[in-house]
Amino acid sequence: MSGIWGLIDCRPGVSPRFSSGVTLDLVLERLEAGETPKQLIAALNLTPAGLIAALGHAALGDDQAEGVGLVQSPPSRPWLEPALSDSAWQSLLPAVPRSARLALVAGLFQIHDFWEASHEAAQQADGLGERAVSAYWHGIAHRREPDSGNASYWFRRVGQHSIFEPLAESVRRLLATLPDRSLGDHLLNGNQWNPFGFISLCRDGKPTPALAPLARRLQRREMIALLEATAFAIGFG
């Protein structure tokens, strides 16, 4: 995968790492020990884009993983909260407008299950006029709340999004591995991802047991695509 996601090598049998040899485990260990993101990237010779990639991989895993739950749950790494905050990223990205930085923070908080913090950051970004990605993260937050009505409102605010076409292609490849491919009619509008079809599939966070693992894998791909778009909006990728 191109963009920031490809900064981490996560081949099977290899501990996820950067090309420099710095491992994802080391990044997480140092953050857990209390290093700030700014201290971390200086010590390990990383970039802000690399740290975004590392945090994304930590939350969403490799291609065999299902990613985060369809419904919010307590964060599995509560000690990460300071590293995901706006103040931490302000020190790393001082030239990035606060609205765009808050959209990034909303995404990072969401994929790491800091639901309230993600929702607040998305709301603030929207209030400051950010239009590229914050409404999408806001919609995901309400889908995972779960509040399908509010999620639908925010996805109507999203309108057509740049990730819909590449996401649809990724989803089409995944659905092609299933015996019943009719689900594609529900989740895709031609060559575009249908977020409302996915809200329906995940309604109240309770898809049928047979579809729950698939729904999580679909959400994982959506979150990766949106994290890439969020990074692109602030100049990475």
Secondary structure, DSSP 8 states (H G I E B T S, - for coil): --GGGGGSB--TTS--B-TTS-BHHHHHHHHHTT--HHHHHHHHT--HHHHHHHHHHHHH-STT---S-SS----S-GGGHHHHSHHHHHHH-TTS-HHHHHHHHHHHHHHTT-HHHHHHHHHHHHHTT--SSHHHHHHHHHHTTT-HHHHHHHHHHH-S-TTHHHHHHHHHHHHTTSS--THHHHHEETTEE-HHHHHHHTGGG---TTTHHHHHHHHHHHHHHHHHHHHHHTT--
